[in-house]
Amino acid sequence: GGGRGMIGAARLSGEAAYRAGAGLVSLAVHPTHSGFADRPELIAHAVQSVKDLKPLLANASVVALGPGLSQDAWARRLFTAALASKRPLVVDADGLNLLARRPAKRRDWVLTPHPGEAARLLKTNASEIQRDRRAAAHAIVKRYGGVCVLKGSGTLVVDENATWLCDAGNPGMASGGSGDVLTGVIAALRAQGLGALDAARFGVWLHATAADRVAQRDGEIGLLARDVIPLVREELNRMAR
């Protein structure tokens, strides 16, 4: 992720992955962001070409693909390389938009569209997605495989066999960057050994529950994606006690 001018999305996803228990997080970002050090624990690699990306993919146990990626030629090359790596993937944002342009099908990835991205994946419009969210999520799984997390009011987690509805969460989560945080959380859980479905279900619930705790403490208005990240860590540690 982290295409030109879009480092924030990658940064949110990376920090969320750390707070959800990932041991080492590397960001593969556009060279214009190679000096990024807002969160020093994140290792930001300047990736100019696929040649720069391949060693990072080889060392990764899971890849979060899409936060801030953009859809330019640089992004398209990296997207293709990430799919070719055969690593487990969590695909979000521009990763989904590129997937809509270049359809592929895999059993082991998690796709996390909001209604607009879902509409692009299914060549329709967001109103049609919202009219029957369950059918739309199942259509995405049928066409692209894996697990679909259809975000929105009442986030759905769907695989080829069943549907799960998340009953946590609040309207404050609609602010920018919230999906990037969720991507990082799911990727971290995947990296710690959960399968795609369990990582998606647990990650959605964990993210929503953390956001509800923030809203209960400070209110929904003005809730930022980054406000939720510390509560993800707190919730995990509370469960571990």
Secondary structure, DSSP 4 states (H G I P E B T S, - for coil): ---TT-HHHHHHHHHHHHHTT-S--EEEE-GGGTT--SSTTSEEEE--SHHHHHHHHHH-S-EEE-TT--SSHHHHHHHHHHHHTT--EEE-THHHHHHHHS----SS-EE---HHHHHHHHTS-HHHHHHTHHHHHHHHHHHH-SEEEE-STT-EEE-SS-EEE-----GGGGSTTHHHHHHHHHHHHHHTT--HHHHHHHHHHHHHHHHHHHHHHH-STT--HHHHHHHHHHHHHHHH-
